[in-house]
Amino acid sequence: MDRILYTASNGAARILEQQSAIANNMANVSTTGFREQLALYRSVPVVPQAGELPTRVSTVASTPGSRFGQGAMVETGHALDTAIAGEGWFAVQTPQGEAYTRSGEFAVNQENQLVTLGGLPVLSNDGRPIEIPERGSVTFATDGQMSALGAGDNPRDIQMLAQLKLVNPPPAQLQRGDDGLFRLAGGQPAQADAAVRIAPGFVEKSNVNPASAMVAMISNARQFELQMQVIKNASTNEERGNSVLSVAG
């Protein structure tokens, strides 16, 4: 009976782990540039001991990565909004080093630096934060080149600010951090890719499919109930066996 409990409880624990990942995806359905996290569990046969039959199956949790398909593009018209058109990433500076995001909702902080909505500096091709002229009107080109026109300046005096660092490393080399940003597995910065293009005035929504995520949550809940029923039945069988033995004694 103990082996039944261990097997069922292990399955229930793995289901809860996957449910946590699915719930995180659901919570980020509206998060700009969010990439759906994949979470799977697979069956693993339990190696029997001498004289036992291979009848038990355990489970192992697996998080193979993320789904990198593009989310829906939404036009905002905001001067500091931009989205990656196709494959690629924006480079940002974090306390742990360079990281990558698909979220192009940018702003200007008190130090006149281009930052994400979370306050992380957006990096240029030379790996430095990008300074924006005070009250300057910023324009993005599709290749990531930034220009600005200061307040009251003649349109002929437009300034070339910087080139956004746009990268496109292989998805297999990217790892998701606890902060939701991606980094290269080795921790080194990725090389800029001149082929990456952006769409100024647009943002990319999350690539999570709400309907699919909800179906997965319901399916997991049902499977969890089945595991709990196995544990309940095992407990009931033990009580009946004990009562038979007590009567026989």
Helices and strands as residue ranges (DSSP letters): H 2-27, E 37-45, E 57-66, E 73-75, E 82-85, E 89-94, E 97-101, E 106-108, E 114-116, E 137-140, E 145-149, G 155-157, E 159-163, E 166-167, G 171-173, E 174-176, E 182-184, E 197-200, E 202-204, H 210-248
